[in-house]
Amino acid sequence: MKPSLPRRTPQAENASTAKIQEAVDARDALAAALTTAGIQLPAMDVRTPWRDAEGDGGVRPAGYALVHLGVCSAPVAHALAEVIRNGATG
């Protein structure tokens, strides 16, 4: 079952649609993999940089998007480290 994800995902615009969609897909894939491993990062979302105002008062669309992992408790961080460690050696 796909985990419930936060919906603070930015709205895609013409030039940045592919970048934002790539980040959303990556977030969803990571959330699914973590859920399979018994780990949940509930604050995970997608963010874009602040838009820069252009000289004529227009706004440029974001050139990239990032998967923000958020924060987690110490036990979740230990569980995540163990899963990564096991995957790296397995």
C-alpha positions as CSV (number, residue, x, y, z in Angstrom):
1,M,0.0,0.0,0.0
2,K,1.3,3.4,-1.0
3,P,2.0,5.7,2.1
4,S,0.1,8.9,2.6
5,L,2.3,11.8,1.6
6,P,2.2,15.5,2.4
7,R,0.8,17.6,-0.3
8,R,2.9,20.8,-0.1
9,T,4.2,19.9,-3.6
10,P,4.6,23.0,-5.7
11,Q,2.4,23.4,-8.7
12,A,4.2,22.6,-12.0
13,E,4.6,25.3,-14.6
14,N,5.7,25.1,-18.2
15,A,9.5,25.0,-18.1
16,S,9.7,23.3,-14.7
17,T,7.1,20.7,-15.1
18,A,9.5,17.9,-15.9
19,K,11.8,18.8,-13.0
20,I,9.0,18.9,-10.5
21,Q,7.4,15.7,-11.7
22,E,10.8,14.0,-11.5
23,A,11.2,15.1,-7.8
24,V,7.6,14.0,-7.0
25,D,8.2,10.6,-8.6
26,A,11.5,10.2,-6.6
27,R,9.7,11.2,-3.4
28,D,7.0,8.6,-4.0
29,A,9.5,5.9,-4.9
30,L,11.6,6.6,-1.8
31,A,8.5,6.7,0.5
32,A,7.4,3.3,-0.9
33,A,10.8,1.8,-0.4
34,L,11.0,3.2,3.1
35,T,7.5,1.9,3.9
36,T,8.6,-1.6,2.7
37,A,11.5,-1.4,5.2
38,G,9.1,-0.3,8.0
39,I,10.3,3.3,8.0
40,Q,8.2,6.4,7.6
41,L,9.4,10.0,7.1
42,P,6.1,11.9,7.4
43,A,7.5,15.3,6.6
44,M,8.9,14.3,3.2
45,D,7.8,16.6,0.4
46,V,9.0,18.4,-2.7
47,R,10.3,21.9,-2.7
48,T,11.5,24.3,-5.4
49,P,13.7,27.3,-4.8
50,W,12.2,30.7,-4.4
51,R,11.4,32.2,-7.7
52,D,13.5,35.2,-8.8
53,A,11.8,38.3,-10.0
54,E,12.9,39.3,-13.5
55,G,13.6,42.9,-14.4
56,D,10.2,43.5,-16.0
57,G,8.3,42.4,-12.9
58,G,7.8,38.8,-14.2
59,V,8.7,35.7,-12.3
60,R,11.0,32.9,-13.6
61,P,9.8,29.4,-13.0
62,A,12.0,27.2,-10.8
63,G,14.8,25.5,-12.6
64,Y,14.9,22.5,-10.3
65,A,13.1,20.8,-7.5
66,L,14.4,19.0,-4.4
67,V,13.1,16.1,-2.3
68,H,13.0,17.4,1.2
69,L,13.3,14.5,3.7
70,G,12.2,16.5,6.7
71,V,13.1,15.5,10.3
72,C,12.8,12.3,12.1
73,S,13.3,10.9,15.6
74,A,16.5,9.2,16.7
75,P,15.0,5.7,16.6
76,V,13.9,6.3,13.0
77,A,17.3,7.7,12.1
78,H,18.9,4.5,13.5
79,A,16.5,2.3,11.6
80,L,17.2,4.2,8.4
81,A,21.0,3.8,9.0
82,E,20.6,0.1,9.5
83,V,18.5,-0.4,6.3
84,I,21.1,1.6,4.3
85,R,24.0,-0.3,5.9
86,N,22.3,-3.7,5.2
87,G,21.6,-2.7,1.7
88,A,25.2,-1.6,1.1
89,T,26.6,-4.9,2.4
90,G,23.9,-7.2,1.0
